[in-house]
Amino acid sequence: MKAIAVYPGTPDSLHLEDVPKPKVSDIPGGRGVLVQVVRVGACGTDKEINEAKYGQAPEGSRYLIIGHENLGRVVEVGPNVPATLAPGTYVVATVRRPGNSVYDQIGLQDMTTDNTYYERGINLRHGYLAEYYVEDAAYLVPLPDSLREVGVLLEPLSVSEKGINQTFEIQRRLKVWEPQRAAVLGAGPIGLLAALALRLRGMEVVCYSRKKPPNLKADLIEEIGGRYISSKTQTLAQVAAQYGEFDLIIEASGHSPLIFEAAADALAANGVLVLESVTGGETTAQIPADRINQGFVLGNKVMFGTVNASHADFVSGVNDLLAAEATYPGWLAKLLTTPVRGLENYADMVRNLNENADAIKIFIDVLPTQQQHQH
């Protein structure tokens, strides 16, 4: 079968690889599920893997199949697979697999303390940009047929689902916490989906991003009742002064100095600042360290980082996708701006990742469109 892979450590090595088709029996204990891949999203992580900034092949392999934002359909199951994963069911697979820490052993590999991560399509485990994959039933999340067009957004949504779920878990310390105002820093796919999740929870939402409106991202934020503000017109301190400090801030901009602006100038007492960007590089910034420290100490504020997501976060993401389709019908589909038809057109994916600044979600239709609607 065909797959899109890289040779880790070799820049610009993305290529089409012929690989063996997996079998249900590859997974022990009768828990194997063979999935036909329907659609896979592409993001900056895939771009950086192709640039050889990180990513290792699985043991014994010279290549790494990429792709972690996935949507597929079950075609065959082992004898010990739950009925919720019957053939014909649409599924999304989680990304991280257990290592050796105590957290990995209790199913919280997203909280691992290991220095080595096992992540499908990213590091040491093959990903989903292939015609088929096989997986243990424990790592699959079923979706209703009604989400087949937008289900590929579940993985990027799960990042913010985890951040929000962890925020409310932390804030149990307060006994009463009813956040009213939230800010999302950044208007990429993760930022837009974070804004959606917050609006579904009834919060006032400001999305703070670089590009001036009018633009599609600003329109999307306004369609769900949020405010879009460009960093070219107002500082974060000015935004907080105008609309009130924020009970919850999700940082998804990829620009790390914004973290400290948010901490110093925009976070309310008892507020939470969630860091979702992974920022490689050497960016430095001067910060008002004493003011930030004093504000966090006297204001009982929290800042934490989150990456990847647990199975439970994917499940809450399914619920939010369903709620979004009911509350803002058609909104999710507008994020799917940039299709690539077929694995053999992987060069179009790379070109869009490198050059298409207006793309929101680039995705590869692995299964021809006419077959996606057939069971």
Secondary structure as UniProt FT lines:
FT   STRAND          2..6
FT   TURN            8..9
FT   TURN            11..12
FT   STRAND          15..18
FT   HELIX           24..26
FT   HELIX           28..30
FT   STRAND          32..42
FT   HELIX           44..50
FT   TURN            51..52
FT   TURN            59..60
FT   STRAND          64..65
FT   STRAND          69..77
FT   TURN            79..80
FT   HELIX           83..85
FT   TURN            87..88
FT   STRAND          90..93
FT   STRAND          96..97
FT   HELIX           102..105
FT   TURN            106..107
FT   HELIX           109..111
FT   STRAND          118..120
FT   TURN            121..122
FT   STRAND          123..125
FT   STRAND          132..136
FT   HELIX           137..139
FT   STRAND          140..143
FT   HELIX           145..147
FT   TURN            148..150
FT   HELIX           151..153
FT   HELIX           154..170
FT   HELIX           171..174
FT   STRAND          181..185
FT   HELIX           189..200
FT   TURN            201..202
FT   STRAND          204..209
FT   HELIX           216..223
FT   TURN            224..225
FT   STRAND          227..230
FT   TURN            231..233
FT   HELIX           236..243
FT   STRAND          246..251
FT   HELIX           257..265
FT   STRAND          267..275
FT   HELIX           289..299
FT   STRAND          302..305
FT   HELIX           311..327
FT   TURN            329..331
FT   HELIX           332..335
FT   STRAND          338..341
FT   HELIX           343..345
FT   HELIX           346..355
FT   TURN            357..358
FT   STRAND          362..365
FT   HELIX           369..372
//
